[in-house]
Amino acid sequence: MAAALSRALKLPGKKGSELGEYDPLTQADSDESEEDDLVLNYPRNGLGRGNCLGTGSSDLRGSRSGRLVGGKDEADEDEEEEEDEWRERHPSKSKQDRDDMRSMQYWSQRDSGRDRAGEDRGGAGVSGSAGLGVSSTDADAKRIRMRSAIRTAFFLVPLVCATVLVLLCAFLIPCQKGELDKRPQWERALGDAGGVTPPALALWDVDGDSVEDVLLGVTEWTNDTHLTQGNKIYSAVALSAVSGQVLWRRVMRESVMCIQCGLQYNTNPLPVCLLIGKSVLMAVNGTTGKKLWSVLLKNIESQAVSLPDLQGDAVPDLLIATLPADEAMDLSLILISGLTGAKLGHPVPFNLTGQGRLIGPLLHETQQGAYYILFGLGNVEAVALRDIYIRATGKMPLTQALRRKDLGWEGLKKTNFSSLIHIYSGTERVEYLLPLVAGFDSNHNNLDTVSNLNSTKSDWVLVYGSSKLSVLRERDMHKDWTFNSAPIHSQPVPGHFNDDGIPDLFVQHSANGITKVQVVDGANGQLLWTAEFLCPRLVLDASSISTTTGLSTFLFWASEPIRAQKNVTKTTVAPGVAAAEPLIRNLFLLHPAYPTILLQLTSTTDTAVTSAVSYQEHQKDASYITVSSRPTPESEPGARIVKSLSLRAAITKGQIVRLGESSKSGGPVKPGVFEVNKFFRRLSFKHQ
């Protein structure tokens, strides 16, 4: 302390060169002269000897905070003494060498002090205090750098996330829309329009691209100037579902009434399709159209029914119904080998007493595992498959499953000597009978086991008297409920309108220029939804499409809704006066989530005569296939147009049609356009 005070008194308080004012009171903060002497070796503000400013320009001998070198005279004397001593020890070296050597000693001493401070922070020793100061400075610098890095990270991470989000919105969303535009959508003209008679139509993947292709019965004219029966060419054509290109064409000697696919051979993994005419049943390779076998019959009146294997050759066999024109009551059931096309025994005739539309034949498997065939004319009868096989071949079935009987069903026989089981008969004729299975109409009675698995075990939808709708219980064939409506002119379509797990029924009926559309609860027969439309002059069966949410969407053709056209319907044209403008038909989509809203997918002046739904599992999309008659000049026959429409792509361009909103206070809030569009664009479809 005394030494420090002594040195402070020697300093006159003059202003040091380039260092500002000097305050002697700042020198009183040190108690140990040794520490003060050591501190004098540190440069102030980093201005040591030999730095970038030049040697000796502003070198200081070091100081703690507030300590300066003494007076100029004393500094000069010390400098001269040091130079003399250096010359005596190193006569061959210059002053510049001496300055460089001193600078090296300084930095070496500083690094040594740092090392000792790291080994023993705060320990005793000559350099303890100085080393601690240096180490503390480095730690503060590291903390500052760390905080700076953290701040930079907190700034850059949100910036990068925002950039990625912008790129996703800018590029990926347009790409997704582009993919929707690339979905299978095409249109192709094939042959003569053929009036409003629905042509044979089937869906099956025949080219192995995992998309169901289109198989269609086509009639063409060889010469437009001679429209005679002999100039017609009948064929079955397979079209690619992706592009609409013809995959193969099979010329037939008569019109194709029905096409069915899905018959599987164990020895041949390729699909087999059946082409059914009025007098021929032909099996072809679904990939190439090459004939595998054919069988000649007379007066074929039904589709083929896929049966369990009757012969033990591991190939499903077939059953078909014939109905001679001159013997209206004599319907025959014929068994056919699915492997070779040979008849199994002889036809089994049934003398039916009813009249009207042919029902079936349809295969049904009871809860006891017994197989029955349902069929009829204006009524519904059933007969055990076991009995049909015995009567046709005179032999017992080979498998135990075919020998089985259901005692509950057997108790419904008319007499003990009759093989017919009474299902329904009455004064009102039966119009339709179909399984209560969602999506049944979409598969067009394909022959594969998966399509028929649920439909052969379900309850049945019965339409009779043209205006009565009932559900028959499978276990006892009693009516579960009955719904009365106006005359039903098309087959009901099962689908899930609510989430009770039981398919509901979509029905249409037309009268006096008005089409009424209704959805009936499949569980209790209650009305769930109804709407009225201007009649499109032709009733086309609707379609139900399963979605990934478990509910179904319904597609149907109609003109404008009545509620949206109240003022127009008051000024209709007089009867017998043809309208000058062509009738526009709209394809509407109904989803139970928005019962007061329809989505109009497309409009056309063509007359659609049949339709089907094809699924794409990978894209979770569905294509709506329509076959239409396009009007042409009177001098030329109309054209038949086959069109494929991607539903998800059509939904993005669809127009919202509101059926009406409640005007009462406290009623449901009208859904906005953005909300509705967002919901429909998120729809995805699947197989039932």
Stockholm file with secondary structure:
# STOCKHOLM 1.0

chainA/1-688         MAAALSRALKLPGKKGSELGEYDPLTQADSDESEEDDLVLNYPRNGLGRGNCLGTGSSDLRGSRSGRLVGGKDEADEDEEEEEDEWRERHPSKSKQDRDDMRSMQYWSQRDSGRDRAGEDRGGAGVSGSAGLGVSSTDADAKRIRMRSAIRTAFFLVPLVCATVLVLLCAFLIPCQKGELDKRPQWERALGDAGGVTPPALALWDVDGDSVEDVLLGVTEWTNDTHLTQGNKIYSAVALSAVSGQVLWRRVMRESVMCIQCGLQYNTNPLPVCLLIGKSVLMAVNGTTGKKLWSVLLKNIESQAVSLPDLQGDAVPDLLIATLPADEAMDLSLILISGLTGAKLGHPVPFNLTGQGRLIGPLLHETQQGAYYILFGLGNVEAVALRDIYIRATGKMPLTQALRRKDLGWEGLKKTNFSSLIHIYSGTERVEYLLPLVAGFDSNHNNLDTVSNLNSTKSDWVLVYGSSKLSVLRERDMHKDWTFNSAPIHSQPVPGHFNDDGIPDLFVQHSANGITKVQVVDGANGQLLWTAEFLCPRLVLDASSISTTTGLSTFLFWASEPIRAQKNVTKTTVAPGVAAAEPLIRNLFLLHPAYPTILLQLTSTTDTAVTSAVSYQEHQKDASYITVSSRPTPESEPGARIVKSLSLRAAITKGQIVRLGESSKSGGPVKPGVFEVNKFFRRLSFKHQ
#=GR chainA/1-688 SS CHHHHHHHHHSCCCCBTTTBCCCGGGGGGCCCHHHHHHHTTSCGGGCCTTSTTCTTSSCCCCCSTTCCCCCHHHHHHHHHHHHHHHHHHCTTCCHHHHHHHHHHHHHHHHHHHHHHHHHSTTCSSSSHHHHHHHHHHHHHHHHHHHHHHHHHHHHHHHHHHHHHHHHIIIIIHHHHHHHHHTSSCEEEEEEECCTTCCCCEEEECCSSSSSCEEEEEEEEESCTTCCCGGGEEEEEEEECTTTCCEEEEEEESSCCCEEEEEECCSSCCSCEEEEECSSEEEEEETTTCCEEEEEECSSBCSCCEEECCSSSSSSCEEEEEECCTTCTTEEEEEEECTTTCCBCSCCEEEECCCCSSEEEEEEEECTTSCEEEEEEESSEEEEEHHHHHHHHHSSCCSSHHHHCCCHHHHTTBSSTTCCCEEEECCSSCEEEEEESCTTTGGGTTCCSHHHHHHHTSSCEEEEETTTEEEEECTTTCCEEEEEECSCCCSCCEEECSSSSSSCEEEEEEEETTEEEEEEECTTTCCEEEEEEEECCSSCCCCEEEEBTTSCEEEEEEESSBTGGGHHHHTTCCCTTCCCSSCCCEEEEEECTTSTTEEEEEEEESSEEEEEEEEEETTTTEEEEEEEEEECCCTTSCCEEEEEEEEHHHHHHHCEEEECCCCCSTTCCCCCCHHHHHHHHHTCCBCCC
#=GC SS_cons         CHHHHHHHHHSCCCCBTTTBCCCGGGGGGCCCHHHHHHHTTSCGGGCCTTSTTCTTSSCCCCCSTTCCCCCHHHHHHHHHHHHHHHHHHCTTCCHHHHHHHHHHHHHHHHHHHHHHHHHSTTCSSSSHHHHHHHHHHHHHHHHHHHHHHHHHHHHHHHHHHHHHHHHIIIIIHHHHHHHHHTSSCEEEEEEECCTTCCCCEEEECCSSSSSCEEEEEEEEESCTTCCCGGGEEEEEEEECTTTCCEEEEEEESSCCCEEEEEECCSSCCSCEEEEECSSEEEEEETTTCCEEEEEECSSBCSCCEEECCSSSSSSCEEEEEECCTTCTTEEEEEEECTTTCCBCSCCEEEECCCCSSEEEEEEEECTTSCEEEEEEESSEEEEEHHHHHHHHHSSCCSSHHHHCCCHHHHTTBSSTTCCCEEEECCSSCEEEEEESCTTTGGGTTCCSHHHHHHHTSSCEEEEETTTEEEEECTTTCCEEEEEECSCCCSCCEEECSSSSSSCEEEEEEEETTEEEEEEECTTTCCEEEEEEEECCSSCCCCEEEEBTTSCEEEEEEESSBTGGGHHHHTTCCCTTCCCSSCCCEEEEEECTTSTTEEEEEEEESSEEEEEEEEEETTTTEEEEEEEEEECCCTTSCCEEEEEEEEHHHHHHHCEEEECCCCCSTTCCCCCCHHHHHHHHHTCCBCCC
//
